[in-house]
Amino acid sequence: MMACSTRNVLYLCAYTVLLLCLISSVTASLGDRTIAYRNCREQCSHINCTDVALVQFYDQQPLHLKVLGWSCFEECSHTCMWKTVDLYLSINRSVPQFHGKWPFIRVFGIQEPASTLFSVLNGFMHIIGIIEYRRHLPASAPMYWIWHAFAAVAVNTWFWSSVFHTRDILLTERMDYFSAASLLLINMYVMIVRSTAYGDGSCKRHISVPVAALLTSLFICHISYLTFVKFDYGYNIAASVIAGLVNSIWTVVWALQNWDIHGGVKKALVATISVNVFLALELLDFAPIWWTFDAHSLWHACTIIPTTWWYSYIIEDSLYLYKIQDRFTKTE
C-alpha cells in the first residue's frame, strides 16, 4: 500500500514541476506580439473607437455584449485575433496564444464557453452533494457544519471560476484566484481536523480552533500580499501547488492508514488520486478543439465526477463518526 502511495506522490511531484515550467513558459504570448495583430488592432481602434464612430459602435453593439462589458477596443482585439489566426493557418503555422490565452469562439459573449459550463457543473455537484449530505445526517453529527462551510466555499470558488471564464477582467481574475486559494485551505483544514481532532467522534477544539486560526491567517496574508503589495503570478502558482500537494499527500496517507474503517475511505482515495492524475491535462496545453475545448476546460470537466465520490465519502465518514459519537456518549 505504502509503495503505491510513494509512487503516486512522486507522480504528483513530477506533474507539479512540469506544470510550473509550462506556466512560466507562457507568460508572454506570440500572437499579440505579431506585427499583423498590432497593426490590425491599431487601425481598428482608430476607425471604430473614436468620436462619432465610438457612439455608433455602442448603439449597434448587441445587448449580451453590452451586459458583459465588451469595450470597443476589446472587440477590435477579438476581431484582430481571429484575423491573425487565419493568417497563421494560411501559411501552415501553429496557432499562437494571445495575451496568455488560446483563441476561443465566444458564445453569447462568453470568452471560454467550455470552461464556464464545466465550472457551473462543478458548483452544481457541490450543491447536490451537500443537499444529499443533509438528507442523511442530523445537525448534531460530527463535522456537520464544517462540511457545510466546505460546500459553501467550494460553490463560491466554482461560481467565480465560471464568472472569470465568462469574462476575464482584473476583478474576476483576482476573485477566481482568491476563491481557489480558499478552497485549497478549507480542504486542508477539513482533512487535518478529521484526522487529528475526531478520534472518538467528538471535536477536540484545542486542535480544530488553532488550525482554523492558522489557515485563516495564512489566507488573509496571502490575499493581502497579492492585493496590496504585488500580484505575483509565480508566487500565487507556487503557493497553490504547495497547498494542493499538502492536501493530496495528507489525504492519501490518511486514507491508506484508515483503509478499512468504512467504504467511503476508498472513494476519498480514488477521488484524490484521480484529480491529480487528471491534472496532467494541464500539461498538454493544446489549441482548443473546435476553438472551444482546451486542456484547461477538459481539466474542469474531469473534476465533476470525482466530486460525487468525495461527497459519498463525506456522507459515509460522517455517519461513521456519528455512530462512534453515539456509542461513546452511551458508555459515559
C-alpha positions in Angstrom: 0.0 0.0 0.0 2.7 2.5 1.0 4.6 1.7 -2.1 1.6 2.8 -4.1 1.4 5.9 -2.0 5.0 6.8 -2.7 4.7 6.2 -6.4 1.6 8.5 -6.6 3.3 11.2 -4.6 6.3 11.0 -7.0 4.0 11.3 -10.0 2.2 14.3 -8.4 5.6 16.0 -7.7 6.6 15.4 -11.4 3.3 16.9 -12.5 4.0 19.9 -10.3 7.4 20.6 -11.7 6.2 20.2 -15.3 3.2 22.5 -14.6 5.4 25.2 -13.1 7.7 25.0 -16.1 4.8 25.2 -18.5 3.2 28.2 -16.8 6.5 30.1 -16.8 6.9 29.5 -20.5 3.6 31.1 -21.5 3.8 34.4 -19.6 4.4 36.1 -22.9 2.3 35.2 -26.0 3.4 35.2 -29.6 0.1 36.1 -31.1 -0.3 39.6 -29.5 3.3 40.4 -30.4 2.9 39.9 -34.1 3.1 42.9 -36.4 -0.1 41.8 -38.2 -2.1 41.7 -34.9 -0.8 45.0 -33.6 -1.3 46.9 -36.9 -4.8 45.4 -37.2 -5.8 46.4 -33.7 -4.4 49.9 -34.0 -6.2 50.5 -37.3 -9.5 49.0 -36.0 -9.4 51.1 -32.8 -8.6 54.3 -34.8 -11.5 53.7 -37.2 -14.1 52.4 -34.7 -13.3 53.6 -31.2 -13.0 57.4 -31.5 -15.5 60.2 -31.6 -18.7 59.5 -33.6 -17.6 56.0 -34.6 -17.5 55.0 -30.9 -21.0 56.3 -30.3 -22.2 54.3 -33.3 -20.4 51.2 -32.0 -22.2 51.2 -28.7 -25.5 52.0 -30.4 -25.1 48.9 -32.6 -23.5 46.6 -30.0 -25.6 43.6 -29.2 -27.2 43.6 -25.7 -25.4 40.5 -24.4 -22.0 42.0 -25.3 -23.0 45.3 -23.5 -24.1 43.3 -20.4 -20.7 41.6 -20.3 -18.9 44.9 -20.7 -17.1 44.3 -24.0 -15.5 47.6 -25.0 -14.7 48.8 -28.5 -11.0 48.3 -28.0 -11.6 44.7 -26.8 -13.8 44.0 -29.8 -11.0 45.1 -32.0 -8.6 42.8 -30.2 -11.0 39.9 -30.6 -11.6 40.6 -34.3 -7.9 41.0 -35.0 -7.1 37.9 -33.0 -9.1 35.8 -35.5 -7.6 37.6 -38.5 -4.2 36.7 -37.2 -5.3 33.1 -36.6 -6.5 32.9 -40.2 -3.1 34.3 -41.3 -1.2 31.7 -39.3 -3.4 28.9 -40.7 -3.0 30.1 -44.3 0.8 29.7 -44.1 0.5 26.4 -42.2 1.9 27.8 -38.9 0.8 26.7 -35.4 -1.9 28.8 -33.9 -0.4 31.1 -31.2 -1.8 32.3 -27.9 -2.9 35.9 -27.4 -2.4 37.7 -24.1 -1.7 34.3 -22.4 -4.9 32.6 -23.8 -5.8 30.5 -26.7 -8.3 31.8 -29.2 -11.8 30.7 -28.3 -15.1 31.1 -30.1 -17.3 33.3 -28.0 -20.8 32.1 -27.2 -23.2 34.9 -26.2 -20.2 36.9 -25.3 -18.7 34.2 -23.1 -15.0 34.1 -23.6 -14.3 30.4 -22.7 -17.7 28.7 -23.0 -16.5 25.1 -22.2 -14.6 26.2 -19.1 -17.6 28.3 -18.0 -20.0 25.4 -18.5 -17.8 22.9 -16.6 -17.3 25.3 -13.8 -21.0 25.7 -13.4 -21.4 21.9 -13.4 -18.7 21.6 -10.7 -20.5 24.1 -8.5 -23.8 22.3 -9.1 -22.3 19.0 -8.0 -21.3 20.6 -4.7 -24.8 21.9 -4.2 -26.3 18.4 -4.9 -23.6 16.9 -2.6 -24.4 19.0 0.4 -28.2 18.5 -0.1 -27.7 14.8 -0.1 -25.5 15.1 3.0 -28.3 16.9 4.8 -30.7 14.1 3.9 -28.5 11.5 5.7 -27.1 13.4 8.7 -28.7 15.3 11.6 -27.3 18.7 12.6 -25.8 17.1 15.7 -23.5 14.9 13.6 -19.7 15.4 13.9 -18.3 17.9 11.3 -21.8 18.7 10.2 -21.2 22.5 9.9 -17.6 22.1 8.9 -18.8 20.2 5.8 -21.4 22.9 5.2 -18.6 25.5 5.3 -16.6 23.4 2.9 -19.5 23.2 0.4 -20.2 26.9 0.6 -16.5 27.7 -0.1 -16.5 25.2 -3.0 -19.7 26.7 -4.6 -18.2 30.2 -4.2 -15.0 29.0 -5.9 -16.7 27.5 -8.9 -19.0 30.5 -9.1 -16.0 32.8 -9.5 -14.4 30.3 -11.9 -17.5 30.5 -14.1 -17.6 34.3 -13.9 -13.8 34.5 -14.7 -14.1 32.2 -17.7 -17.2 34.1 -18.9 -15.4 37.4 -18.8 -11.7 37.8 -18.0 -11.1 41.2 -16.3 -9.0 42.2 -13.4 -11.7 41.8 -10.8 -12.9 38.4 -12.0 -9.3 37.1 -12.3 -8.5 38.2 -8.7 -11.7 36.6 -7.3 -11.0 33.4 -9.2 -7.5 33.1 -7.8 -8.5 34.1 -4.2 -11.5 31.8 -4.1 -9.4 28.9 -5.4 -6.9 29.5 -2.6 -9.8 29.5 -0.1 -10.9 26.1 -1.4 -7.4 24.6 -1.1 -7.1 25.9 2.5 -10.5 24.7 3.7 -9.9 21.3 2.1 -6.6 21.3 4.1 -8.5 22.2 7.2 -11.1 19.5 7.0 -8.5 16.8 6.4 -6.3 17.9 9.2 -9.2 18.2 11.6 -10.7 14.9 10.5 -7.5 13.0 11.0 -6.4 14.6 14.3 -9.5 16.0 16.1 -12.2 13.5 15.7 -10.9 10.2 17.0 -13.9 9.5 19.3 -16.4 11.3 17.1 -16.4 14.5 19.1 -14.4 17.6 18.2 -11.2 18.3 20.1 -11.4 22.1 20.0 -7.8 22.6 21.2 -6.8 21.2 17.8 -9.6 22.5 15.5 -9.6 26.1 16.6 -5.8 26.7 16.3 -5.7 25.0 12.9 -8.6 27.2 11.7 -6.9 30.3 13.1 -3.6 29.4 11.4 -5.1 28.7 8.0 -7.3 31.8 8.1 -4.3 33.9 8.9 -2.4 32.4 6.0 -5.3 33.1 3.7 -5.5 36.7 4.8 -1.7 37.2 4.4 -1.8 35.6 1.0 -4.6 37.8 -0.4 -3.3 40.9 1.3 0.2 40.4 -0.3 -1.4 39.8 -3.7 -3.7 42.8 -3.3 -1.7 45.5 -1.6 2.0 44.6 -2.3 2.3 42.8 -5.6 0.2 40.4 -7.7 2.9 37.9 -8.3 1.6 35.1 -10.6 4.6 32.9 -9.9 4.2 33.2 -6.1 0.4 32.5 -6.4 1.0 29.4 -8.5 3.7 28.1 -6.2 1.5 28.7 -3.1 -1.4 26.9 -4.8 0.7 24.0 -5.8 2.2 23.6 -2.3 -1.3 23.7 -0.8 -2.5 21.2 -3.3 0.4 18.8 -2.6 -0.2 19.0 1.1 -3.9 18.3 0.6 -3.3 15.3 -1.6 -0.4 13.7 0.3 -2.2 14.2 3.6 -5.4 12.6 2.2 -3.6 9.7 0.5 -1.6 8.8 3.6 -4.6 9.1 5.9 -6.8 7.0 3.6 -4.2 4.3 3.4 -3.8 4.2 7.2 -7.6 4.0 7.6 -8.4 1.9 4.7 -10.8 -0.5 6.4 -12.9 1.8 8.7 -15.6 2.2 6.1 -16.1 2.0 2.3 -16.1 5.8 1.9 -12.3 6.0 2.6 -11.6 4.2 -0.7 -13.8 6.7 -2.5 -11.8 9.6 -0.9 -8.6 8.0 -2.1 -9.8 7.4 -5.6 -11.2 10.9 -5.9 -7.9 12.4 -4.7 -5.7 10.3 -6.9 -7.9 10.8 -10.0 -8.0 14.6 -9.6 -4.2 14.6 -9.5 -3.9 12.3 -12.5 -6.3 14.5 -14.5 -4.1 17.4 -13.6 -1.8 16.1 -16.3 -4.2 17.5 -18.8 -2.9 21.0 -17.9 0.5 19.9 -19.2 -0.8 19.3 -22.7 -1.8 22.9 -23.4 -3.1 22.4 -26.9 -5.0 24.8 -29.1 -8.8 24.4 -28.5 -10.6 21.6 -30.2 -13.3 23.3 -32.3 -12.0 26.5 -30.8 -13.9 25.5 -27.6 -12.3 22.7 -25.7 -8.7 23.3 -24.5 -6.7 21.4 -21.8 -7.9 23.6 -19.0 -11.6 23.2 -19.8 -11.1 19.4 -20.0 -9.4 19.5 -16.6 -12.6 21.2 -15.3 -14.7 18.6 -16.9 -12.7 15.8 -15.3 -13.2 17.1 -11.8 -17.0 16.8 -11.9 -17.3 13.1 -11.3 -14.7 12.9 -8.5 -16.8 15.4 -6.7 -19.6 12.9 -6.4 -17.1 10.3 -5.0 -15.9 12.9 -2.5 -19.4 13.6 -1.2 -20.1 9.9 -1.0 -17.0 9.7 1.3 -18.2 12.7 3.3 -21.6 11.1 4.0 -20.2 7.7 4.9 -17.5 9.2 7.1 -19.9 11.4 8.9 -22.3 8.5 9.5 -19.3 6.5 10.9 -18.3 9.4 13.2 -21.9 9.8 14.3 -22.2 6.2 15.3 -18.9 6.4 17.2 -20.1 9.6 19.0 -23.4 7.9 19.9 -21.6 4.8 21.3 -19.1 7.0 23.2 -22.0 9.0 24.7 -23.9 5.9 25.8 -20.8 4.5 27.5 -20.5 7.6 29.6 
